[in-house]
Amino acid sequence: MTTWRDVAICDNRAVLTDLGLPGDADDEAVYRAVITAPAPNAHEVAGTLGWEVDEVLAALDRLAAQSFVARADEPSDDPAAPHRADQRWTASPPELVLGPVLARSRERLRRAESVMEDLVETYHRERSPRTGSELVELVEGSAAQALRLRQLERSARREICALQSGSNTVVPLLRRPQEASPAGAPDDRGRTGGSNGAADGTTPPSTTGRRLRIVVDPAYLREPGASQRLDTWVARGEEIRVSDEPVTKLAIADDDVAMVQVTPRTSVMLRRPLVVLARELFEATWRSARPYLQGGAGLEPEDRRILELMLAGLTDAAVATHVGLSARTVQRRVKALMVLAGVGSRVQLGWHAVRQGWV
């Protein structure tokens, strides 16, 4: 039998841990249970979650220490006062306790991007043998970038991480599904080609045995065929998230080498120890992004895809093109989702979709 704990532990939207706060999935499950009930006590929460009362009390104490919950009744030394397990609790509004944490996360992300920009500027201004081409390499031209990106991806033994935006001019990750290489782009052996797979017609490289994590932004979702590419990745078991903010295009192989695109025709290759800067930027973006088309909430995959594209800022006509429906059908489905969510506007629908894990 699946319990709330199983759901919380498997849910990659665990807010507390994703934001780097003390606590774990157990604490979040208790917090959610208190939110959804009118001032419950530990017995009631334990019954809802299928846990032991002592486990719930321990989680409530941790949450109270961080101001996520508070006692609904006044503490008292009166012997007639309710036992701890009978004391009632209320949940603090999530925007009050998590808002400042999110603001700090955004500030850390902003600082990481600033450091990255400063590094690139310093490289161009003061490049010398002392700084070392072994640590930083400038790659110019679409063909050269395509070659270095493929080499980076093939060199990974454990993990490939990437931030992807729109207006892609370089061969996509692992020859992104159903996307051709730029004309004249060389393969790893220096040969040119434009096939979907390797230049010699072989199957595109797979990520078997390697973890692939990708964060895309609204500009990427607006690209033609973006939904189909992401669906293919998800079907292969890759981990995809969506950032509401624009991202800097980069790719990282393990912690050995990173490629950061500075302009459409210029990228910078970073090696140890500088690759840690790219890693910190990726991890900060990953934590603040939401999973793409995660299962749950009883929605059809097509409805979740419509919501994702709507949140990315696409018009109804553009959404219809992406999902292969008419604009009128998209409008009807959005209205049906608004009725299901019990909201009166698309803005409210977007907030509801994020809060309920629909997207």
C-alpha positions in Angstrom: 0.0 0.0 0.0 1.4 3.4 -1.0 1.5 5.9 1.9 1.9 9.7 1.9 5.5 9.1 2.9 6.2 7.1 -0.2 4.7 9.9 -2.3 6.7 12.6 -0.5 10.0 10.7 -0.8 9.4 9.9 -4.5 8.2 13.5 -5.3 11.0 15.4 -6.8 9.2 18.6 -6.0 10.2 18.4 -2.3 10.2 22.1 -1.4 12.2 22.0 1.8 15.1 19.9 0.5 15.2 21.6 -2.9 15.5 25.0 -1.2 18.4 23.7 0.9 16.4 24.0 4.2 16.9 21.7 7.2 14.4 18.9 7.2 13.4 16.2 4.8 10.5 14.8 2.8 8.9 13.6 6.1 8.7 17.2 7.3 7.2 18.4 4.1 4.5 15.7 4.2 3.5 16.8 7.7 3.5 20.4 6.6 1.2 19.6 3.7 -1.1 17.6 6.0 -1.4 20.6 8.4 -2.1 22.9 5.5 -5.0 20.7 4.3 -6.7 20.2 7.6 -8.3 22.8 10.0 -5.9 22.9 13.0 -5.2 19.2 13.3 -3.5 17.5 16.2 -0.7 14.9 16.0 -3.2 12.0 16.2 -5.1 13.3 13.2 -2.0 14.0 11.2 -0.6 10.5 12.0 -3.9 9.0 10.9 -3.8 10.9 7.6 -0.2 9.9 6.8 -0.3 6.4 8.3 2.6 7.2 10.6 3.4 6.8 14.3 2.4 9.8 16.5 5.9 10.2 17.8 7.2 10.6 14.2 4.6 13.3 13.6 5.5 15.1 16.8 9.2 15.1 16.0 8.4 16.6 12.5 6.1 19.2 14.0 8.8 20.3 16.4 11.3 20.7 13.5 8.7 22.6 11.5 7.8 24.9 14.4 11.5 25.7 14.9 11.5 27.1 11.3 8.1 28.8 11.7 6.4 26.6 9.2 3.7 25.7 11.8 2.6 27.1 15.2 0.5 25.9 18.1 -3.1 26.8 17.7 -3.7 26.7 21.5 -1.7 28.6 24.1 1.0 26.6 25.9 0.1 25.9 29.5 1.5 24.2 32.6 -2.0 23.4 33.7 -2.2 19.6 34.4 -5.6 19.7 32.7 -4.1 21.1 29.5 -4.2 18.9 26.4 -1.4 16.3 26.0 1.2 17.1 23.4 -0.4 14.7 20.9 -3.8 16.4 21.4 -2.5 19.9 20.9 -3.6 21.6 17.7 -1.4 23.1 15.1 -1.8 25.7 12.3 0.3 26.1 9.2 2.0 29.4 8.4 1.3 30.8 4.9 3.9 29.3 2.5 4.6 32.6 0.9 5.6 34.1 4.2 8.1 31.3 5.2 9.3 30.3 1.8 9.3 33.7 0.1 12.4 35.0 1.8 14.2 31.7 1.1 13.3 31.9 -2.6 14.5 35.5 -2.7 17.9 34.4 -1.3 18.1 31.6 -3.8 17.4 34.1 -6.7 20.1 36.3 -5.3 22.6 33.4 -5.1 21.7 32.6 -8.8 22.2 36.2 -9.8 25.7 36.3 -8.1 26.7 33.0 -9.8 25.7 34.5 -13.2 27.7 37.7 -12.3 30.8 35.6 -11.5 30.4 33.7 -14.8 30.2 37.0 -16.8 33.1 38.4 -14.9 35.2 35.3 -15.7 34.5 35.6 -19.4 35.2 39.3 -19.4 38.5 38.8 -17.6 39.5 36.0 -20.0 39.1 38.3 -23.0 40.8 41.2 -21.3 43.8 39.6 -19.8 44.4 36.3 -21.6 48.0 35.4 -21.3 50.2 32.2 -21.0 50.0 32.7 -17.3 46.2 32.3 -17.1 46.6 29.2 -19.3 44.7 27.8 -22.3 44.6 24.6 -20.3 42.0 26.1 -18.0 40.0 28.3 -20.5 39.6 27.8 -24.2 37.8 30.1 -26.6 35.8 28.3 -29.3 34.5 30.3 -32.2 32.1 29.4 -35.0 29.1 27.1 -35.1 31.0 24.1 -36.5 33.8 24.3 -33.9 31.3 24.7 -31.1 29.3 21.7 -32.4 32.5 19.6 -32.4 33.5 20.6 -28.9 30.0 20.0 -27.6 29.9 16.5 -29.0 33.3 15.8 -27.5 32.2 17.1 -24.1 29.1 14.9 -24.1 31.0 11.8 -25.2 33.6 12.3 -22.5 31.1 12.2 -19.7 31.2 9.0 -17.6 28.7 9.7 -14.9 26.5 12.8 -15.7 25.8 15.4 -18.3 24.1 18.6 -17.1 22.9 21.4 -19.3 21.0 24.7 -19.4 19.2 25.3 -22.7 17.5 28.4 -24.1 16.1 29.3 -27.5 17.8 30.3 -30.8 20.1 27.3 -30.8 22.9 27.5 -33.4 25.0 24.5 -32.1 24.3 20.8 -32.5 21.9 19.9 -29.6 22.6 17.6 -26.7 23.5 14.1 -27.9 22.2 15.0 -31.3 18.9 16.0 -29.9 16.1 13.8 -31.1 14.7 14.6 -34.6 17.1 17.6 -35.1 19.7 17.7 -37.8 23.3 18.9 -37.4 24.1 22.3 -39.0 25.3 21.9 -42.6 29.0 21.5 -42.7 29.4 20.8 -39.0 32.3 18.3 -38.5 31.9 15.1 -36.4 34.4 14.0 -33.7 36.8 12.8 -36.4 36.6 16.1 -38.4 34.2 14.8 -41.0 31.2 16.9 -42.1 27.6 15.8 -42.2 24.0 16.8 -41.5 22.3 13.6 -40.4 20.2 13.0 -37.4 22.7 10.5 -36.0 26.5 10.3 -36.4 27.9 11.5 -39.7 28.4 7.9 -40.9 24.7 7.1 -40.3 25.0 5.3 -37.0 22.5 5.7 -34.2 22.9 8.9 -32.1 24.8 8.4 -28.9 22.7 7.3 -25.9 23.0 8.3 -22.3 23.0 4.6 -21.1 24.8 4.5 -17.7 24.9 8.2 -17.4 22.6 10.6 -15.8 21.2 13.5 -18.0 19.8 16.6 -16.3 18.5 19.5 -18.4 16.9 22.8 -17.5 15.1 24.7 -20.3 13.6 28.1 -20.2 10.5 29.8 -21.8 12.5 30.8 -24.9 13.4 27.1 -25.5 9.8 26.0 -25.1 8.8 28.5 -27.8 11.2 26.9 -30.3 9.5 24.8 -33.0 9.5 21.1 -32.1 10.6 21.8 -28.5 7.7 19.9 -26.9 8.4 16.8 -29.1 12.1 16.8 -28.1 11.4 17.2 -24.4 8.7 14.4 -24.6 11.3 12.1 -26.2 13.8 12.9 -23.5 11.3 12.2 -20.7 10.2 9.0 -22.4 13.9 7.9 -22.3 13.9 8.5 -18.5 16.0 11.7 -18.6 15.4 14.4 -15.9 14.0 17.6 -17.4 13.1 20.8 -15.5 11.7 24.2 -16.6 13.0 27.6 -15.4 10.6 30.5 -15.4 13.7 32.8 -15.9 16.0 33.0 -18.9 19.1 30.7 -18.5 22.7 30.9 -19.8 23.4 28.1 -22.3 25.9 25.7 -20.8 26.8 22.0 -20.7 28.9 20.1 -18.1 30.5 16.7 -18.3 30.9 15.3 -14.8 32.9 17.9 -13.0 35.8 17.9 -15.5 34.8 20.3 -18.3 32.1 22.8 -19.0 31.0 24.7 -22.1 29.4 28.1 -21.8 28.0 29.9 -24.8 28.8 33.6 -24.7 27.4 34.6 -28.1 25.7 32.5 -30.9 29.2 32.1 -32.5 31.4 32.0 -29.4 31.7 29.6 -26.4 34.2 29.2 -23.6 35.4 25.8 -22.4 36.2 25.7 -18.7 38.3 23.0 -17.0 39.1 22.2 -13.4 39.0 24.1 -11.1 37.0 26.8 -13.0 34.3 24.3 -14.0 33.0 24.6 -10.4 31.6 28.0 -11.3 29.4 26.5 -14.1 28.4 23.6 -11.7 27.2 26.1 -9.1 25.2 28.0 -11.6 23.6 24.9 -12.9 22.7 23.5 -9.5 21.2 26.8 -8.4 19.0 26.9 -11.5 18.1 23.2 -11.1 16.8 23.8 -7.5 14.7 26.8 -8.6 13.2 25.0 -11.7 10.1 22.8 -11.8 9.9 19.3 -13.3 8.7 19.1 -16.9 5.4 17.2 -17.4 5.6 15.4 -14.1 2.9 12.8 -13.6 0.1 13.4 -11.1 -3.0 15.4 -10.5 -4.9 13.1 -12.9 -4.3 15.4 -15.9 -3.9 14.2 -19.4 -0.3 14.6 -20.8 -1.7 16.9 -23.5 -3.3 19.2 -20.9 0.0 19.4 -18.9 1.8 20.2 -22.1 -0.7 23.0 -22.9 -0.2 24.4 -19.4 3.6 24.3 -19.8 3.5 26.2 -23.1 0.9 28.7 -21.7 3.2 29.4 -18.7 6.1 29.9 -21.2 4.1 32.8 -22.7 3.0 31.2 -26.0 -0.2 32.4 -27.6 -3.1 30.0 -28.1 -2.2 29.8 -31.8 1.4 29.0 -31.0 0.3 26.4 -28.4 -2.0 24.8 -30.9 0.9 24.5 -33.4 3.1 22.8 -30.8 0.5 20.2 -29.7 -1.1 19.6 -33.0 -4.6 21.0 -32.1 -6.7 23.9 -33.4 -6.6 27.2 -31.4 -10.3 26.8 -30.6 -9.6 23.4 -29.1 -6.8 24.8 -27.0 -9.1 27.5 -25.7 -11.7 25.0 -24.8 -9.2 22.8 -22.9 -7.8 25.9 -21.1 -11.4 26.8 -20.0 -12.0 23.3 -18.8 -8.8 23.4 -16.8 -10.0 26.7 -15.2 -13.2 25.0 -14.2 -11.3 22.1 -12.8 -9.1 24.4 -10.8 -12.0 26.6 -9.7 -10.4 29.8 -10.9 -11.6 32.7 -13.0 -8.5 33.8 -15.0 -5.5 32.3 -16.7 -3.2 34.0 -14.3 -4.9 32.2 -11.4 -4.8 29.0 -13.4 -1.0 29.4 -13.7 -0.6 29.8 -10.0 -2.9 26.9 -9.2 -1.1 24.7 -11.7 2.3 25.3 -10.1 1.0 25.0 -6.5 -0.8 21.7 -7.3 2.1 20.2 -9.2 0.3 20.1 -12.5 3.4 21.4 -14.2 
